Amino acid sequence: KDFFTGALNCHISDLVVAAEHEGRGVAAAMLRFADEWAKEHRCRFLTLGVFPNNERARRLYEHHGFGVEILSMVKPVR
């Protein structure tokens, strides 16, 4: 549930494909399933996180309609 709007959102915590199955459409199938699940549960947004340098994953997500919404910043604690 979105803190500011109260809208329901769905989040993909992790999307992992075994190396021997990469490039076979498995991740795309999982994204389609997540999209349908989110629609069935009346989610406003479907979100996920991806590291900026993971260009292959970013291309896949963008191909499936994802776009950048928020920039997450981190700082090492020393």
C-alpha positions in Angstrom: 0.0 0.0 0.0 1.4 3.4 -1.0 2.2 5.5 2.0 1.2 8.8 0.3 -1.8 7.8 -1.8 -3.1 4.7 -0.2 -3.2 3.0 -3.6 -2.3 -0.7 -3.8 1.0 -1.4 -5.5 2.6 -4.7 -6.4 6.4 -5.3 -6.2 8.6 -7.9 -7.7 11.2 -8.5 -5.1 13.6 -10.7 -7.1 13.5 -12.0 -10.6 16.1 -14.7 -11.2 16.6 -17.1 -14.1 19.1 -20.0 -13.8 22.0 -19.5 -16.1 21.3 -22.5 -18.2 17.8 -21.1 -19.0 18.8 -17.5 -19.9 17.8 -16.2 -23.2 14.8 -18.6 -23.5 12.0 -16.2 -22.6 11.7 -17.3 -19.0 12.1 -13.8 -17.5 9.6 -12.4 -20.0 7.1 -15.1 -19.0 7.6 -14.3 -15.3 7.1 -10.5 -16.1 3.9 -11.3 -18.0 2.6 -13.4 -15.1 3.4 -10.6 -12.6 1.6 -8.1 -14.8 -1.5 -10.3 -14.9 -1.3 -11.0 -11.2 -1.1 -7.2 -10.5 -4.1 -6.6 -12.7 -6.2 -9.2 -11.0 -5.3 -7.7 -7.6 -6.1 -4.2 -8.8 -2.6 -2.8 -8.2 -2.0 0.7 -9.5 1.7 0.1 -10.2 4.0 -2.9 -10.6 7.4 -2.1 -9.3 10.9 -3.7 -9.2 14.4 -2.6 -8.5 17.4 -3.0 -10.8 21.0 -2.0 -10.5 21.9 0.8 -13.0 24.8 -1.1 -14.6 22.6 -4.2 -15.3 21.8 -3.1 -18.8 20.5 -6.4 -20.0 17.9 -6.5 -17.3 17.0 -2.8 -17.8 16.4 -3.4 -21.5 14.1 -6.3 -20.7 12.2 -4.3 -18.1 11.9 -1.3 -20.4 10.7 -3.6 -23.2 7.9 -4.7 -20.8 6.8 -1.2 -20.0 8.8 -0.3 -16.9 10.3 3.1 -16.5 12.4 4.9 -13.9 10.3 6.5 -11.2 12.6 7.1 -8.3 16.4 7.2 -7.9 17.6 5.3 -4.8 20.7 6.7 -3.2 23.0 4.7 -0.9 25.9 5.6 1.3 28.3 3.2 3.0 28.3 3.4 6.8 31.8 3.6 8.2 
